[in-house]
């Protein structure tokens, strides 16, 4: 991981209105206007946002607030209990949106691909006072987005495919091993597979401890195969292993609610 960053809130400043000039001496002023499209929740920024990056210098987003929209922090609903759409990290999330969409102004010659934008996002979250664990989790999430969604040429086609395969294999193995470990804890044998070797037939509390250890050690080893993105691989694997059951429970409850909501809507429709 990178060296610890000191929180420097004054790196964010007021970027000014669409037809005005930025004011580096004023604190940021975030003005959001919800769009009229009720099928999606997106907002226009009434004022631009300025940020002094430690390496890239002055950054200003978006270029044109009248055409730029943001969904704030892009988080699947099952993870909103862990990472809300707004909070201390909001200025950094808006900055990241502008960078990955190419709607930013910077010094001449400064180029920012999506991988670099993710690193700026992580540093900017530190400047907003976002907690250490949350900002590394959020950086890991946007890094996964870059791996699977970016088509801007951040990596060659071969490198992108390799990273996608590595990520799928890592997360798939962690999920499968986590499920097997859970069944092993409750002494449920899986035909042709059995349990996981690090748990065995022991007292339940010993199996619980060895299972927790496996939920850390295995993702760390798999994450090392991610190359320079190994920090994201390790965090993604460990987070998946430790939060697998909570996420499954929240996803189940969310699904039940959505089905009930649809049934209720249909019942009210004449």
C-alpha angles and dihedrals in degrees: 000000000000122000114279113275123222114232109251107176093178090071086083116070142166111287093194132234122307092269097035141076129262118256110212090187095060127076117249117277113203113201115177129188119191115231120240093242101106093188091072132031106232133147138206119222114237091198133029123247124230127202133180106217117204093234108015098046124213117013125183125191136227111015092208115018091189093068101028120094131183136192089209107231111005103225128154110241093245090064099046090100088063102035117022121207091244136028137095090333095057098099090051091048092052090048091051092050090055094047097049092046093049092241099131142102121223141158116297112279096021112132122184121193121190096265089054091046089056090055091049088051092054093049092045091053088056089055091054091054095250111165119263097243095044095050093049090048090050092047088052090051094052090044089057087050089053092049095052104028110029116107098161096104099263086141135012117264091256094050092046091051091048091051092047093051091047092051094047093048092047096048093040093053092046091051094047094045090046091054092047091048091052092051089046090054089057092043093247109152119215112214114250091000110054116183135315117290097233094062107045125158105321139125111303094247092051090050089049092054095045090046090053090048090051089050087062105033098047095050091046091055092046092046091058088069090067093082115210089358091058092118089061091046093051094046093046092049096045092044091050092048095048097039098038096104096041091049092048091051093048091046090051093049091045090052092049090050093049092050091049091048092052092047090050091049092050091048091056093047110097 
